[in-house]
Amino acid sequence: SAEDQREEYKKKHEASVKKMDASQRTLNENEKLSLTLVQLINARCNKISERIQSIYKFKFENFLSKSNL
C-alpha cells in the first residue's frame, strides 16, 4: 500500500542520513562536507519529507472524498 511504501522510503532516508552523519565524524578535515553544506542538505531533505507528507495527505483525502460519493 502507499502507507507501507512511504514508511519503507522513510526508513531508507533515515538510514542514509545516519550513514552520512557517521561518515562525517570519521573523515579527516579535508574530506568532510562543510557544516553549511550539511545543514543545507538536511534542510532540503526536511522540505522533501514535508512535500511527500502533503502529497500522501492529499491523496488520502481525495480517496476518502471519492469513496463518499
BADRENGU-835441 format. One line per field, with one value per residue (C-alpha): residue number from 1; residue in one letter; x, y, z. Coordinates in Angstrom, 1 decimal. Layout:
BEGIN
seq	NUM / ...
type	A / ...
c1	X / ...
c2	Y / ...
c3	Z / ...
END
This chain:
BEGIN
seq	1 / 2 / 3 / 4 / 5 / 6 / 7 / 8 / 9 / 10 / 11 / 12 / 13 / 14 / 15 / 16 / 17 / 18 / 19 / 20 / 21 / 22 / 23 / 24 / 25 / 26 / 27 / 28 / 29 / 30 / 31 / 32 / 33 / 34 / 35 / 36 / 37 / 38 / 39 / 40 / 41 / 42 / 43 / 44 / 45 / 46 / 47 / 48 / 49 / 50 / 51 / 52 / 53 / 54 / 55 / 56 / 57 / 58 / 59 / 60 / 61 / 62 / 63 / 64 / 65 / 66 / 67 / 68 / 69
type	S / A / E / D / Q / R / E / E / Y / K / K / K / H / E / A / S / V / K / K / M / D / A / S / Q / R / T / L / N / E / N / E / K / L / S / L / T / L / V / Q / L / I / N / A / R / C / N / K / I / S / E / R / I / Q / S / I / Y / K / F / K / F / E / N / F / L / S / K / S / N / L
c1	0.0 / 1.0 / 1.5 / 3.8 / 5.8 / 6.0 / 7.3 / 9.8 / 11.3 / 11.2 / 13.3 / 15.7 / 16.1 / 16.7 / 19.4 / 21.0 / 21.1 / 22.6 / 25.2 / 26.1 / 26.4 / 28.6 / 30.9 / 31.3 / 32.6 / 35.2 / 36.6 / 39.6 / 39.0 / 39.9 / 37.3 / 34.4 / 31.5 / 31.3 / 28.8 / 26.8 / 26.5 / 25.4 / 22.8 / 21.6 / 21.3 / 19.3 / 17.0 / 16.4 / 15.6 / 13.2 / 11.4 / 11.2 / 9.8 / 7.2 / 6.2 / 5.8 / 3.6 / 1.5 / 1.1 / 0.1 / -2.4 / -3.9 / -4.2 / -5.7 / -8.3 / -9.0 / -9.6 / -11.9 / -14.0 / -14.3 / -15.4 / -18.1 / -19.8
c2	0.0 / 3.6 / 3.9 / 0.9 / 2.4 / 5.7 / 4.0 / 2.0 / 5.1 / 7.0 / 4.3 / 4.2 / 8.0 / 7.9 / 5.2 / 7.4 / 10.4 / 8.4 / 7.0 / 10.5 / 11.8 / 8.8 / 9.3 / 13.0 / 12.0 / 9.6 / 11.5 / 13.8 / 17.6 / 17.8 / 15.2 / 16.4 / 18.4 / 21.9 / 22.5 / 24.8 / 22.2 / 19.5 / 22.0 / 22.7 / 19.0 / 18.4 / 21.4 / 20.1 / 16.6 / 18.1 / 20.0 / 16.9 / 15.0 / 17.7 / 17.7 / 13.9 / 14.0 / 16.7 / 14.6 / 11.5 / 13.5 / 15.0 / 11.6 / 10.1 / 12.9 / 12.7 / 9.0 / 9.5 / 12.1 / 9.9 / 6.9 / 9.0 / 9.7
c3	0.0 / -0.3 / 3.5 / 3.5 / 0.7 / 2.5 / 5.6 / 3.6 / 2.0 / 5.3 / 6.9 / 3.9 / 4.1 / 7.9 / 7.3 / 4.7 / 6.9 / 9.7 / 7.3 / 6.2 / 9.7 / 10.7 / 7.7 / 8.6 / 12.0 / 10.7 / 7.7 / 8.1 / 7.8 / 4.1 / 3.2 / 5.3 / 4.0 / 5.4 / 8.2 / 5.9 / 3.2 / 5.7 / 7.0 / 3.5 / 2.7 / 5.9 / 5.2 / 1.7 / 3.0 / 5.5 / 2.8 / 0.6 / 3.5 / 4.2 / 0.5 / 0.5 / 3.6 / 1.9 / -1.2 / 0.8 / 2.8 / -0.4 / -2.0 / 1.1 / 1.5 / -2.3 / -1.9 / 1.0 / -0.8 / -3.8 / -1.7 / 0.0 / -3.4
END
